[in-house]
């Protein structure tokens, strides 16, 4: 599950996304309560402004409280909006969580695409993919959103949304691999099979980072993953 890289990574959470980044969060946001904004009932935001404010507030509250304890009134308070206004835009909590995740990933992917447009080679794009996929830090808000939303039970419509988001990461990696093969930069691996294994490895590393396993305190999960992928993609005969 991708997250929230902001630059070269934000990548991603992404995006959600490193962390459910762009969504306007910073590295310390998950560890400190965000201030609530006063509700000005005479001027409630509308349209994209309202949705964006609600999305950012939701990501912040979810990282702080989790989805189980999440209340629409918490989001409203954090966003400086009325609870009724939040309900008007999103209806119920399950729908809100899916929409926040989709919004976060769209933001992350936009930044990923922008970074890839500046990359000089498929190898650099692969580096970016790994950076945007992995959490930036333990408690990454985008990745936290991914894990909590995936853990819930979803109806067919919700599963369709999540499947599309997950497939989006596979498609982006497959495009990078095919470009690298076409240019002779990558070995002729089975793209679909390689993608499954690569994403599975990145997801496992992401869980390690979010859990705070000591092995990644002095070693870069990004460097570990990229080295493993590059080793397999190195064309025969290249050192």
N, C-alpha and C positions, 0 to 999 in steps of 0.2 A: 504494500500500500504506500503509495507515494505521499510525499508531504510537502515540505515547505521551504525549499531553498530560495534564497533571495538573490543570489547572484550566481553564478559565480561569484546558482543558488545563489522560489520565492522567489525538485525539486524542491517547490514544490513545494507538501500536505499537497497538484499538486491542491499540497497544497495546502491538500485538503489542502490545497491545498492550501521548509521545510518546511509550517508548519502550519494550518491549515491555514503562512506568510501571505503578504498581500492582503490578505485579509487584514492587513494593517496591523500585524502584531510584531513584537520584537522578542529577542531571545529571553528576556526576563519576564515576559508577560504572564507565563504560566505559573510563576512562583509568587506573584504579588497580586492582591486584589485590585481590580481596576475601579476607578472612581465612577460613581453613577452620575448621570447627567440630570439636572432638574427638568421636570416635565413642563413645557410651555404649552398648555392646552389651547392657547389662542393661535398657535402656529405649529401644527403637527406637520412633519415632512410628508411629502407625497411622492408617488412614482418611484423612480430609480433611487432617489435620495433616501426615501424611507426604507426600501429594501436593502440598500447597501449598509445603512446604519444598523438595521436589525441584524443583518448577517454578521457584521463585525462584532456586535454585542453578543450574539449567540455563540460565536467561536470562543470569545473570552470567557463567558459564563460556563460553557461546557468544559473547557480546560480546567476551570476552577472547581466546579461542582460535580461534573460528570453528567451523563444523560439521565440517569435514574432520578436524581434529585432536581433536575432542571424544571423550572416553572416559567411559564410565559411571562409572568409578572417580573421575574428576575431579569429577563431579556429586556422587557420594557423599561425597567428602572435603569439598566445599564445604558440603554440607547437614548434615554431621555424622552421616551414616547409613552403613550398610554397603553395599557394592556389591551384595550379594545382595538387600538390601531394595529398592534401586532397580530391579534386574532383575525382582523380584517384581511391582512396580507397573506397569512399563512394557514389559517384555519386551525389545525391541530399540531401537536408537537411532532409526531412522526413525519408529517409532511415538511415541517420546518427543518428538521435535521437533514432530510434528504436534499432539500433545496440549498441549505447552507453548504453541504458537502459538494454538491454540483457547482455552486457558485465559486467555492474555494478552488476547486480543481480547474475551472475555466480560467480563473485568474492565474493560477500556477502555470497552466499550459501556455497561456499568452506570453508569460515571461520566459518560459522555456523556448518557445518558438523564436522570440526576439533574440535570445542568447545564441540559438543555433544559427540564426541568420548571419551572425557575426563570426561563427566558427570557420576555421580555415580548412578543416578536414573531417572525415567521418570519425577519426580517433578523438578529436576534440568534442564532437557531438556525443560520443559514447561517454566521455568524461562528464559532460553536462548531464546526461541522462542519469548517471549514478548519483551525482550531486543533488539533483532535483528529487530523486526518488527517496533517498535516505533522510531520516530525521536530522535536523540540524543539531539537536541536543536532546538530552533526556527531558521529557515533558513537552516536546514539540507539539504545539497546539493543533496543527493540521493532522499530524499522524494520530494524535489522541482522538480527534474527531473520527477519523477513519475507523479505528479499532472499536470505538464505542458504537458507531452506527452499524458496522458489520455484525456486531454481537447481538443486535436486536433481531426480532422476528419481523419479516416483511411480507407484504402481500405480493401478488404477481407484478403489479406496477412498480413497487419499490425494488424488487429484485431486478427488474428490467433496467432501472436507473443505475443501480450498483454495477450490474454486469457491463453496461456501456462504459462506465467510468473505469473499471478494471481493464476492459478490452482496449481502452484508449491508450493505456500505458504500453500494452503489448504492441499495438500498432505503431507507436512511435519508435520503439526499439527495433521492430522489424524493418522499418523504413531506413534506419541508420545502418543496420546490418547489410541490407541489400545495396545501399549506396556504396558502402565500403567494399563489398564483393565486386560490384560493377567496375570500380576503379582499381581493383587489384590490391587494395589495402588490407582486406580481411580474407582469411581462409574460407574455402567453400563449405561452410558448415550448413547443416539443416537448419534453416532460419526459424521455423516454427518450434522445433524441438529445443534449440538453443535458447530461444526466448522464454520458454516455460521454465527451464532450469535457471536462467539468469534472474528472472523475476522472483522465483522461489528463494534463491540465495539472498537477494536484496531484501525480501520480506523478512527472512529469518534474521539477517543482520539488523534490520530496523527494530525488530522486537528486542534484540539484545541491547541496542542503544537506548530504547525507551525504558527498558527495565533497569538500566544502569549497571550492566555487568562490568566487572573490574577489568576484563581483558581489553576493553576499549578505552580505558583511561589513559593509557600511554601509547596506544596504537590507533591509527586512523581506520575506521570501518570503510571509509571511501577508498583509501589507498589499497586496502586489502581486496575489496570487491573489484576494483578496476584492474589490479594486477592479475586476478584470477580470470577475468573476462579477456583481457588482452593476450594472456598466455595461450588461450584456446583459439583466439582469432588470428594469431600471428601466422602469416603465410609460410608454407613449407620452405625451408632453406634460409629463412631470416633468423638472425641471432636474437 
